[in-house]
Amino acid sequence: MAERRKFKKRFCKYCELKIDIIDYKDLGVLKYSLSERFKIMPRRLTGNCKRHQELVTIAIKRARQTALIPYIVDRKNVVENPFENVR
Protein backbone atom coordinates (compact mmCIF):
# COMPACT_ATOMS: atom_id res chain seq x y z
CA MET A 1 0.00 0.00 0.00
CA ALA A 2 1.09 3.51 -0.67
CA GLU A 3 2.05 5.57 2.30
CA ARG A 4 0.15 8.73 3.01
CA ARG A 5 1.98 11.98 2.57
CA LYS A 6 2.36 13.99 5.71
CA PHE A 7 1.89 17.67 5.15
CA LYS A 8 2.87 20.45 7.46
CA LYS A 9 -0.06 21.84 9.42
CA ARG A 10 -0.85 25.33 8.17
CA PHE A 11 -1.92 28.02 10.60
CA CYS A 12 -4.03 31.07 10.00
CA LYS A 13 -1.66 34.04 9.88
CA TYR A 14 -4.50 36.45 10.61
CA CYS A 15 -5.32 34.64 13.87
CA GLU A 16 -1.64 34.70 14.87
CA LEU A 17 -1.47 38.47 14.21
CA LYS A 18 -4.87 38.94 15.92
CA ILE A 19 -6.35 40.81 12.94
CA ASP A 20 -10.10 41.36 13.29
CA ILE A 21 -10.81 43.46 10.20
CA ILE A 22 -9.30 42.93 6.75
CA ASP A 23 -9.52 46.14 4.74
CA TYR A 24 -9.95 46.00 0.98
CA LYS A 25 -7.56 48.94 0.54
CA ASP A 26 -4.66 47.11 2.23
CA LEU A 27 -3.25 45.28 -0.80
CA GLY A 28 -0.15 44.17 1.06
CA VAL A 29 -2.28 41.85 3.17
CA LEU A 30 -4.48 40.70 0.31
CA LYS A 31 -1.66 39.72 -2.04
CA TYR A 32 -0.84 36.62 0.02
CA SER A 33 -4.31 35.24 -0.70
CA LEU A 34 -4.12 35.77 -4.48
CA SER A 35 -2.39 33.66 -7.11
CA GLU A 36 -0.20 35.13 -9.86
CA ARG A 37 -3.30 35.39 -12.05
CA PHE A 38 -5.27 37.14 -9.28
CA LYS A 39 -7.43 34.15 -8.39
CA ILE A 40 -8.47 33.75 -4.77
CA MET A 41 -6.46 30.93 -3.22
CA PRO A 42 -8.40 28.28 -1.26
CA ARG A 43 -8.16 27.68 2.47
CA ARG A 44 -6.32 24.42 2.08
CA LEU A 45 -3.42 26.24 0.39
CA THR A 46 -3.29 29.42 2.46
CA GLY A 47 -4.11 27.85 5.82
CA ASN A 48 -6.64 30.52 6.74
CA CYS A 49 -9.44 29.71 9.14
CA LYS A 50 -13.01 29.87 7.86
CA ARG A 51 -13.75 33.26 9.40
CA HIS A 52 -10.69 34.97 7.98
CA GLN A 53 -11.05 33.30 4.58
CA GLU A 54 -14.55 34.77 4.31
CA LEU A 55 -13.23 38.22 5.27
CA VAL A 56 -10.41 37.93 2.73
CA THR A 57 -12.84 36.88 0.00
CA ILE A 58 -15.13 39.83 0.68
CA ALA A 59 -12.17 42.25 0.76
CA ILE A 60 -10.79 40.93 -2.54
CA LYS A 61 -14.19 41.22 -4.21
CA ARG A 62 -14.52 44.81 -2.97
CA ALA A 63 -11.02 45.65 -4.19
CA ARG A 64 -11.88 44.24 -7.60
CA GLN A 65 -15.04 46.31 -7.71
CA THR A 66 -13.10 49.50 -6.96
CA ALA A 67 -10.48 48.56 -9.59
CA LEU A 68 -7.61 48.10 -7.14
CA ILE A 69 -7.18 44.49 -8.27
CA PRO A 70 -7.99 43.28 -11.81
CA TYR A 71 -10.65 40.65 -12.40
CA ILE A 72 -8.65 38.73 -14.99
CA VAL A 73 -5.09 38.65 -16.25
CA ASP A 74 -4.22 37.87 -19.86
CA ARG A 75 -2.67 34.43 -20.23
CA LYS A 76 -0.19 35.63 -22.84
CA ASN A 77 1.12 38.56 -20.78
CA VAL A 78 1.74 37.09 -17.34
CA VAL A 79 3.52 39.62 -15.13
CA GLU A 80 6.39 38.55 -12.85
CA ASN A 81 5.31 40.67 -9.90
CA PRO A 82 1.74 41.94 -10.37
CA PHE A 83 1.85 44.17 -7.29
CA GLU A 84 4.80 46.32 -8.33
CA ASN A 85 2.51 48.80 -10.14
CA VAL A 86 0.03 48.93 -7.25
CA ARG A 87 0.53 51.57 -4.60
Secondary structure, 3 states (H helix, E strand, C coil): CCCCCCCCCCCCHHHHCCCCCCCCCCHHHHHHHECCCCCECCHHHHCCCHHHHHHHHHHHHHHHHCCCCCCCCCCCCCCCCCCCCCC
